[in-house]
Amino acid sequence: MVFFWNKYIISDFSILDYRLFYYHSMFKQLTPFILASASPRRQEYLASLGISFQTIPAIIDETPLPGELSTTFAVRMAKEKSETVAQKNENACIISADTVVTLDQEIFGKPATADEARIILKKLQGKAHKVITGVSIKHAKNNIDESFPVVTKVVFEQYSDSVLDAYIATGDPMDKAGGYGIQSYGGFLVKSISGSYSNVVGLPMSHLITTLLKHNMLTV
C-alpha cells in the first residue's frame, strides 16, 4: 500500500482516520520510505508529518532469548524487522520499531486475554515502569544501518480492581504492549511520564526525524 499524503491519494488502507487527508508535508524526501510495521499508531505519526511511505510488516520470531535484557531485546527486534524487509527493498529506507514495557526486567507484551491484561495491569499499578522502543533505520544501497533504544519512564496511578476491569472491558489493552494505550482509554492510568511521549505510543518521533535528517534521507 502506498500513501501520497500531499496529493490526497490513498490506496488499500481502509482504517485510516479521515483527518490524515489534511496533513501537509514539511519535509522533502530524498529516498522512498518503507515502514516495517502494521501499527496504525506508527503509521499515523509518520503521516502526520506528510511523509509518504509504503507499509510492509516484517514477520519474525519475537521471542526473547534466555536472560536477554529488555533494551537488547527491543533493539534486536527492530533490527531484525528492518533487515528482513530490506532484503527485497535495497533502494528504500526501512524504518522499523519494537516497543516493550518492562518492570524489573520482566517484559510485558500484548495480552492475549482479559485475564492476562488484568495480571499485567495489576503488576504495573502504583509503580514506575519503563517503555523501551528499539528503532532501526536501514538503507542497504546507501550503506546506512543505525539502531538505537529510546526509554521513557512511566508511573501508574493506583486503581481498584473494578476500575481495571472496566478498562479491560473496553478492549483497549488487547493490541498494546503492557496492556494499555496512553493515547486512548488507558491514558487515565498514567500518573506521570519522564521522556518521550511518542515513544510510549510506539515511535519516538524526535529521535527518528533527527536520525533521518542526519543521514540526508529527509531535508527541508
N, C-alpha and C positions, 0 to 999 in steps of 0.2 A: 504494500500500500504506500502511496506517495502523497505527500502533503505540499500544497503550494499556497501557503497562508497569505502571501502578499497578492496573489491573484484570486483569492477566494474560491479555490477549486479543491475539492476533497474527493478521494475515491476510497471505497471499501472501508469505511470507518463509521459504523452505524451508531456507536455510543458517544460520539463527540458532542460535547456541550456546544450549543449554538453560539455562545459568546466568543468562542475561538475565532469565528469568522472576522471579528473586528480588530484583531491584533495586527499591528504593523511591524515590519521588520526594522530593527535599529542597527543590525549588523549586515555586512556583506560576507557571503560565504565563498571561500576560496577552494572548496572541495565538497563533494557530496557527503552527506552525513547519514549514518545508519544508527538507530537506537536499538541495541540488542536487549530489548525488554518489552514485555507486554503490559507493563504497568500503566494504567490510564493517568496516574498522577505524574509520572515522569514524562509522559507524552505531553501533558498539558503544560508543564513547566517549560519544556523546550518551545512548544508552540507559542507560549505567551510572549516570547521574545522575537517572534516572527521567523524562527528558524525552520526551514524546510528539511524534512528528513523522511527516511524510509524506516519502517519498523520490521525487524527480523528477530524475534525472540530466539535466544540460544537455549538449546536443550542439553543440559549437562547433569551430572550427578552432584546433587547439592548436600551430600552427607559430610559432616565434619570428620576429620581424621582423629584418631585417638589422641587425646591430650592437646589438640590443636587450639591455640588461643583464638579468642573471638575476632580480634583485629586481623590476625593472619588469615583466618577463615574467610572473612568478608572480602579482603583484597584478593585472595586466591580465586574466589567465586567470580568476582568481577573480571579478573584477568582471563580466566578460562572462557567466560562468555565472549569477551572481545576476540580472543584468539580463534574460537570456534567460528564466529561469523566472518572474521577477516580471511579465513581460508578461501572463500569463494568471492570475496569483495575487496581485493587488494588496492583498488583505486579509490576507496572511500574511507572516511574517518569513522571508526566504530566507537560508539560511546556505550559503555556498559556500567552497571552499578548493582551492588548487592547490599541490602540493608539488614542488619541483625540487631536485636535487642538483647542485652546481656546484663546480668546481675551476678556478681561474684564469679565471673567466667562461665556461668551457665547461659547457654544460647537458647533464646526463645524464638521459635519460628512461627509460622502461621498455624493457628489452631485448626484442627480438622473437625472438632466437635464443640458443642457448647460446654461440655464438661472440661475439655482441655483449655478453653478460653477462660473458664472460671478459675482453674488451677493457676494459670499464668497470672491473671489479674490480681489474685489474692497474694501471690508472691511479691508482686510489684507494689502493693498498697503501702503508702506511707514511707516509701524508701526512694533513694536516688539510684537510678539505673543509667546505663549508657546505651545510646543509639549510635551504632557504627555503620557507616556506609563506605564500602570499598568502591572506588571509582577507577575505571580503566579507559584510557584513550589510546587507540591503536590505528595507525595508518601504515599498512605494510609497504606500499610503494615508496612512501616518503621516509621510511625508517623511523617512524615515531611510535614509541611504545612507553607509556608512562602510567603507572598505577599508584594509588595512594589511599589512605584511610582518612575519613573525617569523623570526629567524635563529638557528640553532643550529650551533655548531662541533663537528664530529665528527672524531676522529682514529682512523685504522685501524691495526691491528697489521700486521706484515709476515708473510705466509704463502707457502708454496711453491705452485707451480702445481698440484700434486697435491691439496693441501688445497682450493684454489679450485675445482678440477674436482669434488671430492667434494661441495662445497656446491652448485655449479650443478646437479649430478645430482639434487638433492632437488626441483628445480623452483621453489624459493622465490624466486629472483631475478626470475622472468619477469613478475610483475604489479606490480613495485615500482620507483619512480623510483630511479635509481642502482644498480639491480640487487641490492639487499639489503633485508632486513626486520629492523630492530633488535629487534622484538618477537617474532621467530620464530627460525628456524635461524641467520639472519645475525647474531644478537646477538654471537656469539663474535668476529666480525671487528672489533668496535669496542673500541678501547683506552680511549678516554675521550670524554666529551662536555662541552660548556660551553653551558648554556642549557636550553631546554625539551625534556624527553624526549618528551612527547606531540606536540611539533612535528615530531620526526623520524618518528614514526609516521604523522603526516599531519593532525593537528588540534591546535593549541596551546590546550589547554583553559582555562588560566588567563586568557589574553588574550581568548578567546571569551566566557567567562562574565562577566568584568569588563565587556565591551562590552554584553552583553545586559542586565545589571543597570543599567548607566549609562543605557540608553535605555528603561528600565522595561518591558522585554519579559519579564523574569523578576523575581520577588520571592520573599521567604521568609515 
